[in-house]
Amino acid sequence: MVGWRPWWPKPRPKPHDTAAEFNPVLLIPGIGGSILNAISNDGKKKERIWVRLYNADQEFRTKLWSKYNPETGKTESLDRESHIEVPDDNHGLYSCDILDPDVSVPVDVVCYYHHMVVEMRQWGFKDGESLFGFGYDFRQSNRLPETLERLRARLEAIVAATGRRVDVVTHSMGGLLFKSLAALHPADVKRLVRKWVAIAAPFRGAPGFIMDTLLTGVEFLKGWQKSLFISKWTMHQLMVECPSVYELMADYDFHWGGNKPELRVVRRRPGDNKVQGAQEGRDGGGAACGGGDAEGGGESESESGSESGSSSDSASSSGEASSVADTLSLSGGGSPERAAGEGAKETLLGGGVKEGLLGEGVVEQRFTHLPDILDAMDRALQDNKIEVNGRTVPLPFNRDIVRWADETRRIWAKARLPPSVDFYTIYGTGLDTPFHSQYGSPKDPLNDLPDILHSDATFDCVHGDGTVPIESALADGFPARFRVGVPGAEHRELLRLPRVFSLLHFFLEVKGKDPLYDPLSDFVIVPRPPKGVLEGGGEEEEEEEDECQVGLMQGKRGGDAEEGRGVGDEKGGCTVGVRVEVAGQAVQAVVCESEAGKGTVRVSLTSISPSPDRAEV
């Protein structure tokens, strides 16, 4: 009888079909996150235009430049011999995985969902069975009917193939695309979607990022680390005709925590005879945060001028604002250069536009209201044009797209998620994120607004992921199961962080618990809520505690936390599951003593709507 011997290999277990254990997941990328191919009209030639590292700038100009058609709401390629398509290979994953598949070694700048896809495959997800992608032409509006119909059809096909509702994971602008579907096709979302995880979604816009993208193009390239060999001028000419970019402008109907986003221009006073030529040679990435209030983004509303524009600064003389009726400006005083100007004087020009004298013949014009900002952008881009096949194509600031984008934001404001759809959001915190944009400086003033196109921006910044402010990422308008801030996480870096993978593993209810992570004890920093009463009658004892840090342990994967170091333990103990009231809403919470043992702070672990009293969880 032949029996088992120790040196014989053990029989391998039969492979287990894990795909059946997962709800299907659909990945939707943000702006710039889909491969774009140029297809000749006869169908005989196909080449990748975005992303490519070889001959990128020339092909970009030839095949991807476009012009907006207000009759259709689409931006249409200027090349009449080809059209743009998004590849749908590998069940949609190919278009949003590695954006340049020709690179021999994948680098972060061309890896979009690649790291996340690799991680999810290790969990047991299988391409085309439980894992899918949805690439799209990111130049177009987020509510373009053709795109939404493709997205709806993709969800329909996944549900038909798997028999399960879909878990949707979006990044950045992809969250706005899905929000458009929720607003315009709520019945389909209810029927087809189980969960939605929004990562770094700019629900109220990306103020400084998009302002500079539309005026110079440089911030978009900065987001791609300038590794794509496309000049900022070339990129700029595409951006000014993209409805999606205009839809990412700051929402001025939103109640931002401090001032609303501002445009600031430091220039020579109109009529001054000390005129220098425009600085045409700049093409750098000199955009940087110039200081300012990290939370409020500048001065208080009373200092920057009321919305009615009825106040004025009596310290300025009447002659200092002459011949500036056509100029625009934003409020704010975070710029260190402005603070250095001795004897600075300000004049209200009307409509909230203010002009401050920084020195001899140099003024800072601050555009505080949306109509003024749009007028300034009109002036800056009034002469912008390109040459295509021997013909001149004007590309000014496009007011038709502004009107389209305004309607898009009105549609988003009405979006509601069905109660059957669980919503989660993950966002980056702790990084300087552009908010107010400034062009020119006291040492290097501009001559006129069109000089903005050849200058580099400086910013007053708020906290965020370097692209999207925290306020924007949190203002989704939906009841969320969890909102989790990841400290120090950059906008695209969120797609490759082990901590984000751990969160996703938990949110998607992947079979097999991650032994290194417990999201209910994740690191949380919560602003002190307003004074109130705990259920059962307990009151806060003191008002001295500013904030409480709660959490037994950060996720330890990848060494992103000190193992065993518990903030909650250090604070003297916490009670989980206490019912408290925050912003008029009873929520499940942790109640913990302050460091000095003098008070209590209430921290939600479930859901708090965006508000001045909101919690980051």
C-alpha angles and dihedrals in degrees: 000000000000113000137177116290123202093237093055115098113256114249111262117237116246112265111267118227099235095170090081090059095060133076106233116262126211118200117208117188129210133238112324091012100111130074111244121204127196110222120194112238091245090053094236099111131049128175134167112247100172115066112015130135097198119078086344101154097050095045090045091056094044101046110018106043109106147176127227118243109206091196093063102023089233132118107229127206115254090217104093094194098063145028135211124254134173115228116239099196121143093021092303095307095104093067096055103031111072108359094204107037090181094073109106094215116031111238125196095250091065097033109093112161091354098110092045092048091051090049094049091049088056088054088056104265114145127209111253094006104062104350126063140161136213118206121182142175098276092195090073131080118280089235098047105142094225092055094046091049090052090050093048091048091050091053090046092052093048093051091047091051099043104027090227135101115254130253107217122208116190133182126206112315090009085077090060091049090054091044087057089055091049091050098045102030106030095152091056092048090051091050099041109030130070103172138008122202111189115197118196094338114177095219092168097029137265100269107190095029095055095038090059092040091057095042102041110355092229100113092058090054090045087060088057093045091242090272096125097079093235118131120236090240092054092048092046093058090057096045096055090062099044116105090200091062093052089050088058093059116116115283105237092190089065119096101239114199094245129006120339116258112289139202115219126189124188107200145147111279111261109263094024111137095215097090125164126193122260113270099243099170100069117114102145139121096244092140108130141154111265099199126258132139108330093206107033100030099229138326126358120269091257091056095049099049130271122272090254091055091224098132128080139185111252091199093079126083122237094241096057094073099047119133093011101105089114095054129097134204147174131227126243138099108211096112111110089208091058092047089055093059109106118225094005112187129194134207127191106229095191134275090047094301112140133189123200125195109230100174144320106341094341123113136177112224113201121198110202107165127063096239089053092047092051090049090051091051088050090055094045094051100034094111098036112129143146137211117236121178092335096312128107116235117193113220107185125159101296114233091181089063090046089058091047091050092049089057090048091056090049089054092048090052089063095049116123130179119224113247088244091066115081113214127205132172132199120191140171123248140186100041126114105257122191114251113148114037124212130188123193128013138225089261094045109026124180121242097218140347096271087064087072088081090065098041137083123242129233119198144209102222141209130194119284142098096304092269110037121045117230090242091059095045091051098045096083095130094224133110103255130204090209137000111193127187117205110206117230094004115145120220099260095024088072088076093063105035118116090219091058089048089054091051091048091049089056098041093051091048093232112193112258116041119251101246093204098056140056111176093196088067096041119134111279132182113190128182113236109271121227118281109278147141128274118229106269094039104280113147131200109266100208139012095216098095111095101186142346125222111212129187137102095215140350118235103281099204113123092009094281093144140033104262114242096006106131121192091192090054091053092051093064102262138312134226116220125211100025115151111235136163121242122173090349094305126110111227140170107260151165116247115200136171120251120252092262092043091241103118150001131251124198119223124188118223094183123038138341121167118234108274139128086276096047123136127225108227 
